[in-house]
Amino acid sequence: MSKPKPEPILPGQVTDLAKAVLKQDRFPYLASIDGDQPRVRPVSPVRTDGFTVYVANLRGYHKTAEIAANPNVELCYLSDSHD
C-alpha cells in the first residue's frame, strides 16, 4: 500500500495555516525537562497574540520549577488531521 502524499504548501500559506492550528487546538502540549527526564502535559493557553502564547500556571505546580531550572521548553500544537 502506498503512503498518501501530502498536498504541497506554498511558502505564503504557512503563516495562515499555522495560525489556524493555534486557534483550533485548544490544549497544546508543553514539553519540559525534569532533571534528565522529559515531561509532556497538556496546557490551556489564556491568551495568544500572533505566535506569542501565554499559559497560566500556579507557582506550586511542578512544571514551574522545571521551567525555572531549564527554560528550554517546547509548546506543541496538533491539527485535527494530526499535522
N, CA and C atoms as an extended XYZ file, in Angstrom:
249
Properties=species:S:1:pos:R:3:atomname:S:1:resname:S:1:resid:I:1 pbc="F F F"
N         0.851       -1.171        0.000 N   MET     1
C         0.000        0.000        0.000 CA  MET     1
C         0.899        1.238        0.000 C   MET     1
N         0.630        2.169       -0.884 N   SER     2
C         1.447        3.374       -0.956 CA  SER     2
C         0.976        4.397        0.075 C   SER     2
N         1.929        5.193        0.540 N   LYS     3
C         1.613        6.233        1.510 CA  LYS     3
C         0.949        7.401        0.794 C   LYS     3
N        -0.033        8.025        1.439 N   PRO     4
C        -0.648        9.191        0.807 CA  PRO     4
C         0.357       10.337        0.748 C   PRO     4
N         0.331       11.078       -0.331 N   LYS     5
C         1.238       12.212       -0.487 CA  LYS     5
C         0.537       13.475       -0.002 C   LYS     5
N         1.188       14.209        0.882 N   PRO     6
C         0.569       15.455        1.351 CA  PRO     6
C         0.524       16.496        0.236 C   PRO     6
N        -0.473       17.332        0.319 N   GLU     7
C        -0.582       18.432       -0.632 CA  GLU     7
C         0.565       19.405       -0.383 C   GLU     7
N         1.167       19.926       -1.432 N   PRO     8
C         2.238       20.909       -1.230 CA  PRO     8
C         1.679       22.195       -0.606 C   PRO     8
N         2.503       22.814        0.208 N   ILE     9
C         2.131       24.076        0.845 CA  ILE     9
C         3.045       25.162        0.296 C   ILE     9
N         2.433       26.210       -0.202 N   LEU    10
C         3.203       27.332       -0.705 CA  LEU    10
C         3.740       28.153        0.462 C   LEU    10
N         4.934       28.708        0.345 N   PRO    11
C         5.503       29.500        1.441 CA  PRO    11
C         4.562       30.586        1.962 C   PRO    11
N         3.804       31.199        1.094 N   GLY    12
C         2.885       32.255        1.511 CA  GLY    12
C         1.709       31.760        2.340 C   GLY    12
N         1.478       30.446        2.357 N   GLN    13
C         0.358       29.862        3.108 CA  GLN    13
C         0.744       29.449        4.532 C   GLN    13
N         2.023       29.335        4.805 N   VAL    14
C         2.483       28.741        6.062 CA  VAL    14
C         1.969       29.499        7.285 C   VAL    14
N         2.089       30.822        7.280 N   THR    15
C         1.675       31.606        8.443 CA  THR    15
C         0.187       31.433        8.727 C   THR    15
N        -0.651       31.534        7.710 N   ASP    16
C        -2.099       31.387        7.917 CA  ASP    16
C        -2.456       29.978        8.378 C   ASP    16
N        -1.826       28.975        7.803 N   LEU    17
C        -2.095       27.593        8.226 CA  LEU    17
C        -1.678       27.376        9.676 C   LEU    17
N        -0.519       27.900       10.050 N   ALA    18
C        -0.042       27.748       11.431 CA  ALA    18
C        -0.970       28.460       12.415 C   ALA    18
N        -1.408       29.661       12.074 N   LYS    19
C        -2.327       30.387       12.958 CA  LYS    19
C        -3.657       29.660       13.094 C   LYS    19
N        -4.109       29.001       12.048 N   ALA    20
C        -5.356       28.229       12.111 CA  ALA    20
C        -5.208       27.060       13.079 C   ALA    20
N        -4.050       26.411       13.088 N   VAL    21
C        -3.817       25.302       14.017 CA  VAL    21
C        -3.790       25.829       15.453 C   VAL    21
N        -3.142       26.967       15.682 N   LEU    22
C        -3.115       27.559       17.022 CA  LEU    22
C        -4.527       27.857       17.521 C   LEU    22
N        -5.368       28.344       16.627 N   LYS    23
C        -6.750       28.673       17.006 CA  LYS    23
C        -7.577       27.413       17.255 C   LYS    23
N        -7.332       26.387       16.471 N   GLN    24
C        -8.128       25.154       16.513 CA  GLN    24
C        -7.786       24.277       17.719 C   GLN    24
N        -6.512       24.129       18.031 N   ASP    25
C        -6.080       23.220       19.105 CA  ASP    25
C        -6.157       23.944       20.441 C   ASP    25
N        -7.179       23.644       21.215 N   ARG    26
C        -7.394       24.348       22.473 CA  ARG    26
C        -6.440       23.919       23.578 C   ARG    26
N        -5.872       22.716       23.482 N   PHE    27
C        -4.993       22.221       24.533 CA  PHE    27
C        -3.684       21.716       23.940 C   PHE    27
N        -2.748       22.629       23.650 N   PRO    28
C        -1.442       22.193       23.153 CA  PRO    28
C        -0.668       21.488       24.259 C   PRO    28
N         0.451       20.898       23.901 N   TYR    29
C         1.275       20.170       24.858 CA  TYR    29
C         2.548       20.941       25.146 C   TYR    29
N         2.874       21.041       26.435 N   LEU    30
C         4.106       21.678       26.865 CA  LEU    30
C         5.115       20.585       27.179 C   LEU    30
N         6.259       20.652       26.522 N   ALA    31
C         7.335       19.693       26.769 CA  ALA    31
C         8.425       20.407       27.556 C   ALA    31
N         8.804       19.823       28.684 N   SER    32
C         9.853       20.383       29.528 CA  SER    32
C        10.758       19.247       29.991 C   SER    32
N        11.768       19.611       30.785 N   ILE    33
C        12.711       18.624       31.307 CA  ILE    33
C        12.662       18.653       32.832 C   ILE    33
N        12.544       17.494       33.429 N   ASP    34
C        12.569       17.341       34.886 CA  ASP    34
C        13.837       16.570       35.226 C   ASP    34
N        14.920       17.289       35.519 N   GLY    35
C        16.210       16.641       35.725 CA  GLY    35
C        16.699       16.105       34.397 C   GLY    35
N        16.696       14.777       34.262 N   ASP    36
C        17.095       14.172       32.978 CA  ASP    36
C        15.919       13.479       32.293 C   ASP    36
N        14.703       13.737       32.774 N   GLN    37
C        13.508       13.109       32.214 CA  GLN    37
C        12.642       14.129       31.468 C   GLN    37
N        12.236       13.797       30.249 N   PRO    38
C        11.298       14.683       29.559 CA  PRO    38
C         9.908       14.570       30.182 C   PRO    38
N         9.184       15.655       30.175 N   ARG    39
C         7.811       15.689       30.675 CA  ARG    39
C         6.953       16.417       29.648 C   ARG    39
N         5.834       15.823       29.315 N   VAL    40
C         4.900       16.429       28.366 CA  VAL    40
C         3.517       16.398       28.993 C   VAL    40
N         2.841       17.552       28.953 N   ARG    41
C         1.492       17.608       29.503 CA  ARG    41
C         0.686       18.654       28.751 C   ARG    41
N        -0.647       18.449       28.679 N   PRO    42
C        -1.483       19.451       28.017 CA  PRO    42
C        -1.562       20.700       28.893 C   PRO    42
N        -1.647       21.847       28.239 N   VAL    43
C        -1.819       23.110       28.945 CA  VAL    43
C        -2.956       23.873       28.280 C   VAL    43
N        -3.431       24.894       28.967 N   SER    44
C        -4.532       25.700       28.449 CA  SER    44
C        -4.066       27.145       28.298 C   SER    44
N        -3.777       27.566       27.074 N   PRO    45
C        -3.357       28.960       26.878 CA  PRO    45
C        -4.455       29.928       27.299 C   PRO    45
N        -4.059       31.020       27.933 N   VAL    46
C        -5.034       32.031       28.346 CA  VAL    46
C        -5.104       33.181       27.350 C   VAL    46
N        -4.050       33.322       26.532 N   ARG    47
C        -4.028       34.385       25.527 CA  ARG    47
C        -3.031       34.014       24.436 C   ARG    47
N        -3.396       34.313       23.205 N   THR    48
C        -2.492       34.117       22.077 CA  THR    48
C        -2.462       35.413       21.283 C   THR    48
N        -1.262       35.926       21.069 N   ASP    49
C        -1.069       37.154       20.313 CA  ASP    49
C        -0.110       36.843       19.176 C   ASP    49
N        -0.675       36.513       18.002 N   GLY    50
C         0.169       36.064       16.894 CA  GLY    50
C         0.761       34.704       17.243 C   GLY    50
N         2.083       34.648       17.334 N   PHE    51
C         2.744       33.403       17.716 CA  PHE    51
C         3.308       33.466       19.135 C   PHE    51
N         2.865       34.459       19.906 N   THR    52
C         3.218       34.530       21.324 CA  THR    52
C         2.053       33.951       22.103 C   THR    52
N         2.326       32.894       22.866 N   VAL    53
C         1.275       32.182       23.589 CA  VAL    53
C         1.525       32.324       25.087 C   VAL    53
N         0.498       32.742       25.810 N   TYR    54
C         0.585       32.904       27.257 CA  TYR    54
C        -0.147       31.738       27.916 C   TYR    54
N         0.553       31.073       28.834 N   VAL    55
C        -0.019       29.941       29.554 CA  VAL    55
C         0.050       30.264       31.041 C   VAL    55
N        -1.079       30.240       31.708 N   ALA    56
C        -1.108       30.494       33.151 CA  ALA    56
C        -0.717       29.230       33.898 C   ALA    56
N        -0.088       29.423       35.035 N   ASN    57
C         0.378       28.282       35.812 CA  ASN    57
C         0.507       28.709       37.269 C   ASN    57
N         0.137       27.841       38.173 N   LEU    58
C         0.304       28.136       39.592 CA  LEU    58
C         1.751       27.882       40.011 C   LEU    58
N         2.248       28.698       40.881 N   ARG    59
C         3.634       28.610       41.326 CA  ARG    59
C         3.944       27.236       41.935 C   ARG    59
N         2.975       26.618       42.576 N   GLY    60
C         3.195       25.331       43.232 CA  GLY    60
C         3.235       24.132       42.293 C   GLY    60
N         2.864       24.334       41.028 N   TYR    61
C         2.895       23.220       40.080 CA  TYR    61
C         4.335       22.858       39.744 C   TYR    61
N         4.578       21.580       39.537 N   HIS    62
C         5.948       21.114       39.303 CA  HIS    62
C         6.543       21.670       38.023 C   HIS    62
N         5.715       21.913       37.016 N   LYS    63
C         6.265       22.434       35.768 CA  LYS    63
C         6.882       23.815       35.959 C   LYS    63
N         6.424       24.564       36.955 N   THR    64
C         7.019       25.866       37.236 CA  THR    64
C         8.479       25.710       37.628 C   THR    64
N         8.786       24.759       38.493 N   ALA    65
C        10.170       24.502       38.901 CA  ALA    65
C        10.984       23.956       37.732 C   ALA    65
N        10.365       23.115       36.903 N   GLU    66
C        11.069       22.572       35.735 CA  GLU    66
C        11.479       23.698       34.784 C   GLU    66
N        10.570       24.625       34.523 N   ILE    67
C        10.864       25.731       33.615 CA  ILE    67
C        11.907       26.661       34.217 C   ILE    67
N        11.839       26.879       35.528 N   ALA    68
C        12.842       27.724       36.188 CA  ALA    68
C        14.224       27.088       36.088 C   ALA    68
N        14.302       25.765       36.223 N   ALA    69
C        15.585       25.064       36.161 CA  ALA    69
C        16.120       24.973       34.738 C   ALA    69
N        15.218       24.859       33.759 N   ASN    70
C        15.633       24.750       32.365 CA  ASN    70
C        14.538       25.374       31.501 C   ASN    70
N        14.718       26.634       31.093 N   PRO    71
C        13.667       27.315       30.329 CA  PRO    71
C        13.543       26.867       28.876 C   PRO    71
N        14.326       25.880       28.465 N   ASN    72
C        14.215       25.355       27.095 CA  ASN    72
C        13.026       24.409       27.032 C   ASN    72
N        11.877       24.948       26.668 N   VAL    73
C        10.638       24.173       26.580 CA  VAL    73
C        10.111       24.245       25.155 C   VAL    73
N         9.145       23.411       24.878 N   GLU    74
C         8.511       23.424       23.568 CA  GLU    74
C         7.008       23.340       23.763 C   GLU    74
N         6.282       24.146       23.000 N   LEU    75
C         4.828       24.118       23.014 CA  LEU    75
C         4.396       23.506       21.688 C   LEU    75
N         3.711       22.380       21.759 N   CYS    76
C         3.383       21.597       20.560 CA  CYS    76
C         1.885       21.651       20.276 C   CYS    76
N         1.558       22.040       19.065 N   TYR    77
C         0.166       22.093       18.620 CA  TYR    77
C        -0.061       20.992       17.598 C   TYR    77
N        -1.292       20.507       17.553 N   LEU    78
C        -1.636       19.433       16.631 CA  LEU    78
C        -2.970       19.757       15.977 C   LEU    78
N        -3.015       19.680       14.655 N   SER    79
C        -4.274       19.944       13.950 CA  SER    79
C        -5.181       18.715       14.027 C   SER    79
N        -6.427       18.892       13.615 N   ASP    80
C        -7.372       17.768       13.606 CA  ASP    80
C        -6.896       16.628       12.698 C   ASP    80
N        -6.133       16.987       11.673 N   SER    81
C        -5.610       15.952       10.773 CA  SER    81
C        -4.226       15.463       11.197 C   SER    81
N        -3.855       15.809       12.438 N   HIS    82
C        -2.590       15.375       13.054 CA  HIS    82
C        -1.354       15.909       12.350 C   HIS    82
N        -1.448       17.109       11.829 N   ASP    83
C        -0.297       17.789       11.231 CA  ASP    83
C         0.424       18.590       12.294 C   ASP    83
